[in-house]
Amino acid sequence: MTEKLKREFIELLERDREFRYTVAGYLGLDEILKKLDRLAEGQTKLWEEVSGLREEQTKLWENQNRLWEEIRELRLEQGKMRRYMVSGFRSLSRALGVTFEDYSASFLEVMLGEMGYSEARVERKYLVYQGEVVELNLFCEEPLVVGEATVNIGSVEEAEREVEKLVSRVRIVEERYGRSPLMTILSVARSTAQASEALRSLTEKHKIKLIMGREIEESLST
């Protein structure tokens, strides 16, 4: 076979599929070539599908980014609205003479609502015990909650007295209602560093939840 004929033969193999199959048939390779061609076609389709999936994924990421941006903007607007509401609420509170006890009661109702007691109401309660009137300035009957709110504790001794007073109130409530409170609260607006340390130790000992005034402040400002 001459060189020219060889080149023409190779060119025909490269260009003409039918000729390639004919030659392969003589060599017993026609089925293998057909399968390879089908495999190549399938691979091409697969890459086209992969490309389409990548485009869809890109669109999904773009949509997700837009969604997160909208959520961020909504949160910013919500934060602004909350600050406006808090500012107005504080002004109204000052005008109406709302006390720290009122703030504590509202804060406690929010806590109970988050615990699933959306109908719970916290109020001042008076009980007659052994011929004396006992005042509970934070009280909820369902669920049973007992608490005290005080504006200032300036010493360790005052902290001890306040905790002991609350513990005695809890005993009276347990005797009257025949069950232990779900939660016992001590809400303190201000305290010295030493008093705060004593309060944390004493409330932990008696399983009392201590709420400092700054916690209520932060809950209103966030």
ChimeraX commands (.cxc) that place a marker at each C-alpha (Angstrom):
marker #1 position 0.00,0.00,0.00 radius 0.5
marker #1 position 1.44,3.35,-1.07 radius 0.5
marker #1 position 1.86,6.24,1.36 radius 0.5
marker #1 position -0.82,8.23,-0.46 radius 0.5
marker #1 position -3.27,5.38,-0.21 radius 0.5
marker #1 position -2.49,4.96,3.48 radius 0.5
marker #1 position -3.19,8.64,4.13 radius 0.5
marker #1 position -6.46,8.49,2.22 radius 0.5
marker #1 position -7.44,5.36,4.13 radius 0.5
marker #1 position -6.72,6.99,7.50 radius 0.5
marker #1 position -8.59,10.16,6.50 radius 0.5
marker #1 position -11.62,8.07,5.54 radius 0.5
marker #1 position -11.48,6.29,8.89 radius 0.5
marker #1 position -11.45,9.64,10.68 radius 0.5
marker #1 position -14.19,11.32,8.57 radius 0.5
marker #1 position -16.58,8.58,7.53 radius 0.5
marker #1 position -18.36,6.69,10.30 radius 0.5
marker #1 position -19.94,4.14,7.95 radius 0.5
marker #1 position -16.57,3.39,6.38 radius 0.5
marker #1 position -15.09,3.06,9.85 radius 0.5
marker #1 position -17.80,0.60,10.86 radius 0.5
marker #1 position -17.29,-1.36,7.61 radius 0.5
marker #1 position -13.57,-1.71,8.27 radius 0.5
marker #1 position -14.22,-2.54,11.91 radius 0.5
marker #1 position -16.72,-5.18,10.78 radius 0.5
marker #1 position -14.02,-6.89,8.80 radius 0.5
marker #1 position -11.84,-6.79,11.87 radius 0.5
marker #1 position -14.65,-7.88,14.23 radius 0.5
marker #1 position -14.62,-4.54,16.09 radius 0.5
marker #1 position -17.79,-2.90,14.75 radius 0.5
marker #1 position -19.88,-3.52,17.91 radius 0.5
marker #1 position -17.14,-2.14,20.13 radius 0.5
marker #1 position -16.92,1.03,18.03 radius 0.5
marker #1 position -20.69,1.50,18.09 radius 0.5
marker #1 position -20.72,1.14,21.88 radius 0.5
marker #1 position -17.86,3.62,22.19 radius 0.5
marker #1 position -19.72,6.11,20.00 radius 0.5
marker #1 position -22.90,5.70,22.06 radius 0.5
marker #1 position -20.83,6.13,25.22 radius 0.5
marker #1 position -19.35,9.35,23.84 radius 0.5
marker #1 position -22.82,10.64,22.95 radius 0.5
marker #1 position -24.08,9.75,26.42 radius 0.5
marker #1 position -21.13,11.51,28.00 radius 0.5
marker #1 position -21.84,14.62,25.95 radius 0.5
marker #1 position -25.48,14.62,27.10 radius 0.5
marker #1 position -24.33,14.08,30.68 radius 0.5
marker #1 position -22.05,17.11,30.54 radius 0.5
marker #1 position -24.88,19.15,29.07 radius 0.5
marker #1 position -27.11,18.11,31.98 radius 0.5
marker #1 position -24.34,18.91,34.48 radius 0.5
marker #1 position -23.98,22.33,32.90 radius 0.5
marker #1 position -27.74,22.84,33.22 radius 0.5
marker #1 position -27.64,21.79,36.86 radius 0.5
marker #1 position -24.83,24.26,37.53 radius 0.5
marker #1 position -26.90,27.03,36.00 radius 0.5
marker #1 position -29.86,26.06,38.19 radius 0.5
marker #1 position -27.61,25.93,41.25 radius 0.5
marker #1 position -26.29,29.39,40.43 radius 0.5
marker #1 position -29.85,30.69,40.19 radius 0.5
marker #1 position -30.70,29.06,43.53 radius 0.5
marker #1 position -27.69,30.69,45.19 radius 0.5
marker #1 position -28.68,34.05,43.73 radius 0.5
marker #1 position -32.24,33.63,45.02 radius 0.5
marker #1 position -30.97,32.56,48.43 radius 0.5
marker #1 position -28.66,35.57,48.62 radius 0.5
marker #1 position -31.56,37.87,47.75 radius 0.5
marker #1 position -33.67,36.18,50.43 radius 0.5
marker #1 position -30.97,36.66,53.08 radius 0.5
marker #1 position -30.62,40.29,52.06 radius 0.5
marker #1 position -34.37,40.80,52.45 radius 0.5
marker #1 position -34.28,39.09,55.87 radius 0.5
marker #1 position -31.40,41.34,56.93 radius 0.5
marker #1 position -33.30,44.43,55.84 radius 0.5
marker #1 position -36.42,43.23,57.68 radius 0.5
marker #1 position -34.40,42.70,60.85 radius 0.5
marker #1 position -32.95,46.19,60.58 radius 0.5
marker #1 position -36.42,47.64,60.16 radius 0.5
marker #1 position -37.70,45.51,63.03 radius 0.5
marker #1 position -34.85,46.74,65.23 radius 0.5
marker #1 position -35.65,50.36,64.39 radius 0.5
marker #1 position -39.34,49.83,65.09 radius 0.5
marker #1 position -38.57,48.11,68.39 radius 0.5
marker #1 position -36.33,51.01,69.48 radius 0.5
marker #1 position -39.07,53.48,68.60 radius 0.5
marker #1 position -41.61,51.44,70.57 radius 0.5
marker #1 position -39.29,51.09,73.57 radius 0.5
marker #1 position -38.58,54.81,73.53 radius 0.5
marker #1 position -42.29,55.58,73.45 radius 0.5
marker #1 position -42.99,52.99,76.13 radius 0.5
marker #1 position -40.36,54.47,78.44 radius 0.5
marker #1 position -41.74,57.97,77.96 radius 0.5
marker #1 position -45.25,56.74,78.68 radius 0.5
marker #1 position -44.01,54.78,81.69 radius 0.5
marker #1 position -42.37,57.86,83.18 radius 0.5
marker #1 position -45.53,59.88,82.58 radius 0.5
marker #1 position -47.74,57.26,84.23 radius 0.5
marker #1 position -45.36,56.51,87.09 radius 0.5
marker #1 position -44.72,52.87,86.23 radius 0.5
marker #1 position -42.56,51.25,88.92 radius 0.5
marker #1 position -39.72,48.72,88.78 radius 0.5
marker #1 position -42.17,46.21,90.21 radius 0.5
marker #1 position -44.41,46.76,87.16 radius 0.5
marker #1 position -41.44,46.25,84.84 radius 0.5
marker #1 position -40.52,43.05,86.69 radius 0.5
marker #1 position -44.08,41.72,86.45 radius 0.5
marker #1 position -44.20,42.39,82.70 radius 0.5
marker #1 position -40.78,40.79,82.23 radius 0.5
marker #1 position -41.90,37.72,84.18 radius 0.5
marker #1 position -45.05,37.40,82.06 radius 0.5
marker #1 position -42.88,37.41,78.94 radius 0.5
marker #1 position -40.70,34.67,80.45 radius 0.5
marker #1 position -43.75,32.56,81.28 radius 0.5
marker #1 position -45.15,33.12,77.79 radius 0.5
marker #1 position -41.92,31.80,76.27 radius 0.5
marker #1 position -42.26,28.75,78.53 radius 0.5
marker #1 position -45.71,28.06,77.07 radius 0.5
marker #1 position -47.89,29.85,79.64 radius 0.5
marker #1 position -49.28,32.52,77.34 radius 0.5
marker #1 position -52.28,33.21,79.60 radius 0.5
marker #1 position -50.23,33.65,82.78 radius 0.5
marker #1 position -50.70,36.94,84.63 radius 0.5
marker #1 position -48.31,38.27,87.27 radius 0.5
marker #1 position -49.72,40.61,89.92 radius 0.5
marker #1 position -49.45,41.73,93.51 radius 0.5
marker #1 position -51.03,39.32,96.00 radius 0.5
marker #1 position -52.01,39.63,99.66 radius 0.5
marker #1 position -52.39,36.60,101.93 radius 0.5
marker #1 position -53.45,36.43,105.57 radius 0.5
marker #1 position -51.09,34.13,107.45 radius 0.5
marker #1 position -51.25,33.57,111.20 radius 0.5
marker #1 position -53.26,36.74,111.64 radius 0.5
marker #1 position -50.90,38.92,109.60 radius 0.5
marker #1 position -51.16,40.28,106.06 radius 0.5
marker #1 position -48.35,39.01,103.84 radius 0.5
marker #1 position -47.60,40.89,100.63 radius 0.5
marker #1 position -46.31,39.12,97.53 radius 0.5
marker #1 position -45.41,41.74,94.95 radius 0.5
marker #1 position -44.78,39.19,92.16 radius 0.5
marker #1 position -47.32,36.37,92.15 radius 0.5
marker #1 position -48.89,34.07,89.57 radius 0.5
marker #1 position -51.32,31.32,90.51 radius 0.5
marker #1 position -51.22,29.30,87.26 radius 0.5
marker #1 position -48.46,28.32,86.98 radius 0.5
marker #1 position -47.57,28.97,90.60 radius 0.5
marker #1 position -44.80,31.58,90.72 radius 0.5
marker #1 position -43.61,33.61,93.70 radius 0.5
marker #1 position -41.27,36.57,93.50 radius 0.5
marker #1 position -40.01,39.78,95.02 radius 0.5
marker #1 position -38.90,42.96,93.30 radius 0.5
marker #1 position -36.65,45.46,95.03 radius 0.5
marker #1 position -35.06,48.64,93.76 radius 0.5
marker #1 position -31.74,48.64,95.59 radius 0.5
marker #1 position -29.61,46.27,97.65 radius 0.5
marker #1 position -26.53,47.99,99.00 radius 0.5
marker #1 position -24.87,45.42,101.24 radius 0.5
marker #1 position -24.40,41.73,101.88 radius 0.5
marker #1 position -26.66,42.00,104.94 radius 0.5
marker #1 position -29.47,43.48,102.85 radius 0.5
marker #1 position -29.01,40.71,100.30 radius 0.5
marker #1 position -29.32,38.08,103.03 radius 0.5
marker #1 position -32.46,39.71,104.45 radius 0.5
marker #1 position -34.10,39.98,101.03 radius 0.5
marker #1 position -33.43,36.34,100.16 radius 0.5
marker #1 position -34.62,35.15,103.58 radius 0.5
marker #1 position -37.81,37.20,103.19 radius 0.5
marker #1 position -38.47,35.57,99.82 radius 0.5
marker #1 position -37.77,32.08,101.18 radius 0.5
marker #1 position -40.28,32.68,103.99 radius 0.5
marker #1 position -42.86,33.88,101.43 radius 0.5
marker #1 position -42.35,30.67,99.46 radius 0.5
marker #1 position -43.00,28.56,102.58 radius 0.5
marker #1 position -46.25,30.43,103.22 radius 0.5
marker #1 position -47.40,29.92,99.61 radius 0.5
marker #1 position -46.51,26.22,99.72 radius 0.5
marker #1 position -48.56,25.82,102.89 radius 0.5
marker #1 position -51.51,27.74,101.47 radius 0.5
marker #1 position -51.57,26.10,98.00 radius 0.5
marker #1 position -50.25,22.67,98.91 radius 0.5
marker #1 position -47.58,22.65,96.21 radius 0.5
marker #1 position -44.20,24.14,95.43 radius 0.5
marker #1 position -43.87,27.06,93.01 radius 0.5
marker #1 position -42.82,26.32,89.46 radius 0.5
marker #1 position -40.39,29.20,89.77 radius 0.5
marker #1 position -39.18,31.60,92.45 radius 0.5
marker #1 position -37.94,35.02,91.30 radius 0.5
marker #1 position -35.90,37.77,92.88 radius 0.5
marker #1 position -35.76,40.90,90.72 radius 0.5
marker #1 position -33.24,43.57,91.74 radius 0.5
marker #1 position -32.88,46.92,89.99 radius 0.5
marker #1 position -29.50,47.92,91.44 radius 0.5
marker #1 position -26.94,46.43,93.79 radius 0.5
marker #1 position -23.35,46.95,94.81 radius 0.5
marker #1 position -20.64,44.56,93.62 radius 0.5
marker #1 position -20.47,42.80,96.99 radius 0.5
marker #1 position -24.25,42.58,97.26 radius 0.5
marker #1 position -24.47,41.17,93.72 radius 0.5
marker #1 position -21.96,38.46,94.54 radius 0.5
marker #1 position -23.88,37.56,97.70 radius 0.5
marker #1 position -27.17,37.53,95.81 radius 0.5
marker #1 position -25.83,35.15,93.18 radius 0.5
marker #1 position -24.55,32.77,95.85 radius 0.5
marker #1 position -27.71,32.88,97.98 radius 0.5
marker #1 position -30.18,32.56,95.11 radius 0.5
marker #1 position -28.26,29.61,93.69 radius 0.5
marker #1 position -28.33,27.96,97.12 radius 0.5
marker #1 position -32.11,28.38,97.45 radius 0.5
marker #1 position -32.85,27.67,93.75 radius 0.5
marker #1 position -34.14,31.18,93.15 radius 0.5
marker #1 position -33.89,32.79,89.72 radius 0.5
marker #1 position -32.10,36.12,90.08 radius 0.5
marker #1 position -32.99,38.86,87.59 radius 0.5
marker #1 position -30.93,42.02,87.62 radius 0.5
marker #1 position -32.30,45.31,86.33 radius 0.5
marker #1 position -29.89,45.36,83.40 radius 0.5
marker #1 position -31.41,42.10,82.09 radius 0.5
marker #1 position -34.81,43.78,81.86 radius 0.5
marker #1 position -33.18,46.82,80.25 radius 0.5
marker #1 position -31.40,44.68,77.66 radius 0.5
marker #1 position -34.56,42.73,76.87 radius 0.5
marker #1 position -36.30,46.00,76.03 radius 0.5
marker #1 position -33.46,47.46,73.98 radius 0.5
marker #1 position -32.61,44.42,71.80 radius 0.5
marker link #1:1,2 radius 0.2
marker link #1:2,3 radius 0.2
marker link #1:3,4 radius 0.2
marker link #1:4,5 radius 0.2
marker link #1:5,6 radius 0.2
marker link #1:6,7 radius 0.2
marker link #1:7,8 radius 0.2
marker link #1:8,9 radius 0.2
marker link #1:9,10 radius 0.2
marker link #1:10,11 radius 0.2
marker link #1:11,12 radius 0.2
marker link #1:12,13 radius 0.2
marker link #1:13,14 radius 0.2
marker link #1:14,15 radius 0.2
marker link #1:15,16 radius 0.2
marker link #1:16,17 radius 0.2
marker link #1:17,18 radius 0.2
marker link #1:18,19 radius 0.2
marker link #1:19,20 radius 0.2
marker link #1:20,21 radius 0.2
marker link #1:21,22 radius 0.2
marker link #1:22,23 radius 0.2
marker link #1:23,24 radius 0.2
marker link #1:24,25 radius 0.2
marker link #1:25,26 radius 0.2
marker link #1:26,27 radius 0.2
marker link #1:27,28 radius 0.2
marker link #1:28,29 radius 0.2
marker link #1:29,30 radius 0.2
marker link #1:30,31 radius 0.2
marker link #1:31,32 radius 0.2
marker link #1:32,33 radius 0.2
marker link #1:33,34 radius 0.2
marker link #1:34,35 radius 0.2
marker link #1:35,36 radius 0.2
marker link #1:36,37 radius 0.2
marker link #1:37,38 radius 0.2
marker link #1:38,39 radius 0.2
marker link #1:39,40 radius 0.2
marker link #1:40,41 radius 0.2
marker link #1:41,42 radius 0.2
marker link #1:42,43 radius 0.2
marker link #1:43,44 radius 0.2
marker link #1:44,45 radius 0.2
marker link #1:45,46 radius 0.2
marker link #1:46,47 radius 0.2
marker link #1:47,48 radius 0.2
marker link #1:48,49 radius 0.2
marker link #1:49,50 radius 0.2
marker link #1:50,51 radius 0.2
marker link #1:51,52 radius 0.2
marker link #1:52,53 radius 0.2
marker link #1:53,54 radius 0.2
marker link #1:54,55 radius 0.2
marker link #1:55,56 radius 0.2
marker link #1:56,57 radius 0.2
marker link #1:57,58 radius 0.2
marker link #1:58,59 radius 0.2
marker link #1:59,60 radius 0.2
marker link #1:60,61 radius 0.2
marker link #1:61,62 radius 0.2
marker link #1:62,63 radius 0.2
marker link #1:63,64 radius 0.2
marker link #1:64,65 radius 0.2
marker link #1:65,66 radius 0.2
marker link #1:66,67 radius 0.2
marker link #1:67,68 radius 0.2
marker link #1:68,69 radius 0.2
marker link #1:69,70 radius 0.2
marker link #1:70,71 radius 0.2
marker link #1:71,72 radius 0.2
marker link #1:72,73 radius 0.2
marker link #1:73,74 radius 0.2
marker link #1:74,75 radius 0.2
marker link #1:75,76 radius 0.2
marker link #1:76,77 radius 0.2
marker link #1:77,78 radius 0.2
marker link #1:78,79 radius 0.2
marker link #1:79,80 radius 0.2
marker link #1:80,81 radius 0.2
marker link #1:81,82 radius 0.2
marker link #1:82,83 radius 0.2
marker link #1:83,84 radius 0.2
marker link #1:84,85 radius 0.2
marker link #1:85,86 radius 0.2
marker link #1:86,87 radius 0.2
marker link #1:87,88 radius 0.2
marker link #1:88,89 radius 0.2
marker link #1:89,90 radius 0.2
marker link #1:90,91 radius 0.2
marker link #1:91,92 radius 0.2
marker link #1:92,93 radius 0.2
marker link #1:93,94 radius 0.2
marker link #1:94,95 radius 0.2
marker link #1:95,96 radius 0.2
marker link #1:96,97 radius 0.2
marker link #1:97,98 radius 0.2
marker link #1:98,99 radius 0.2
marker link #1:99,100 radius 0.2
marker link #1:100,101 radius 0.2
marker link #1:101,102 radius 0.2
marker link #1:102,103 radius 0.2
marker link #1:103,104 radius 0.2
marker link #1:104,105 radius 0.2
marker link #1:105,106 radius 0.2
marker link #1:106,107 radius 0.2
marker link #1:107,108 radius 0.2
marker link #1:108,109 radius 0.2
marker link #1:109,110 radius 0.2
marker link #1:110,111 radius 0.2
marker link #1:111,112 radius 0.2
marker link #1:112,113 radius 0.2
marker link #1:113,114 radius 0.2
marker link #1:114,115 radius 0.2
marker link #1:115,116 radius 0.2
marker link #1:116,117 radius 0.2
marker link #1:117,118 radius 0.2
marker link #1:118,119 radius 0.2
marker link #1:119,120 radius 0.2
marker link #1:120,121 radius 0.2
marker link #1:121,122 radius 0.2
marker link #1:122,123 radius 0.2
marker link #1:123,124 radius 0.2
marker link #1:124,125 radius 0.2
marker link #1:125,126 radius 0.2
marker link #1:126,127 radius 0.2
marker link #1:127,128 radius 0.2
marker link #1:128,129 radius 0.2
marker link #1:129,130 radius 0.2
marker link #1:130,131 radius 0.2
marker link #1:131,132 radius 0.2
marker link #1:132,133 radius 0.2
marker link #1:133,134 radius 0.2
marker link #1:134,135 radius 0.2
marker link #1:135,136 radius 0.2
marker link #1:136,137 radius 0.2
marker link #1:137,138 radius 0.2
marker link #1:138,139 radius 0.2
marker link #1:139,140 radius 0.2
marker link #1:140,141 radius 0.2
marker link #1:141,142 radius 0.2
marker link #1:142,143 radius 0.2
marker link #1:143,144 radius 0.2
marker link #1:144,145 radius 0.2
marker link #1:145,146 radius 0.2
marker link #1:146,147 radius 0.2
marker link #1:147,148 radius 0.2
marker link #1:148,149 radius 0.2
marker link #1:149,150 radius 0.2
marker link #1:150,151 radius 0.2
marker link #1:151,152 radius 0.2
marker link #1:152,153 radius 0.2
marker link #1:153,154 radius 0.2
marker link #1:154,155 radius 0.2
marker link #1:155,156 radius 0.2
marker link #1:156,157 radius 0.2
marker link #1:157,158 radius 0.2
marker link #1:158,159 radius 0.2
marker link #1:159,160 radius 0.2
marker link #1:160,161 radius 0.2
marker link #1:161,162 radius 0.2
marker link #1:162,163 radius 0.2
marker link #1:163,164 radius 0.2
marker link #1:164,165 radius 0.2
marker link #1:165,166 radius 0.2
marker link #1:166,167 radius 0.2
marker link #1:167,168 radius 0.2
marker link #1:168,169 radius 0.2
marker link #1:169,170 radius 0.2
marker link #1:170,171 radius 0.2
marker link #1:171,172 radius 0.2
marker link #1:172,173 radius 0.2
marker link #1:173,174 radius 0.2
marker link #1:174,175 radius 0.2
marker link #1:175,176 radius 0.2
marker link #1:176,177 radius 0.2
marker link #1:177,178 radius 0.2
marker link #1:178,179 radius 0.2
marker link #1:179,180 radius 0.2
marker link #1:180,181 radius 0.2
marker link #1:181,182 radius 0.2
marker link #1:182,183 radius 0.2
marker link #1:183,184 radius 0.2
marker link #1:184,185 radius 0.2
marker link #1:185,186 radius 0.2
marker link #1:186,187 radius 0.2
marker link #1:187,188 radius 0.2
marker link #1:188,189 radius 0.2
marker link #1:189,190 radius 0.2
marker link #1:190,191 radius 0.2
marker link #1:191,192 radius 0.2
marker link #1:192,193 radius 0.2
marker link #1:193,194 radius 0.2
marker link #1:194,195 radius 0.2
marker link #1:195,196 radius 0.2
marker link #1:196,197 radius 0.2
marker link #1:197,198 radius 0.2
marker link #1:198,199 radius 0.2
marker link #1:199,200 radius 0.2
marker link #1:200,201 radius 0.2
marker link #1:201,202 radius 0.2
marker link #1:202,203 radius 0.2
marker link #1:203,204 radius 0.2
marker link #1:204,205 radius 0.2
marker link #1:205,206 radius 0.2
marker link #1:206,207 radius 0.2
marker link #1:207,208 radius 0.2
marker link #1:208,209 radius 0.2
marker link #1:209,210 radius 0.2
marker link #1:210,211 radius 0.2
marker link #1:211,212 radius 0.2
marker link #1:212,213 radius 0.2
marker link #1:213,214 radius 0.2
marker link #1:214,215 radius 0.2
marker link #1:215,216 radius 0.2
marker link #1:216,217 radius 0.2
marker link #1:217,218 radius 0.2
marker link #1:218,219 radius 0.2
marker link #1:219,220 radius 0.2
marker link #1:220,221 radius 0.2
marker link #1:221,222 radius 0.2
view
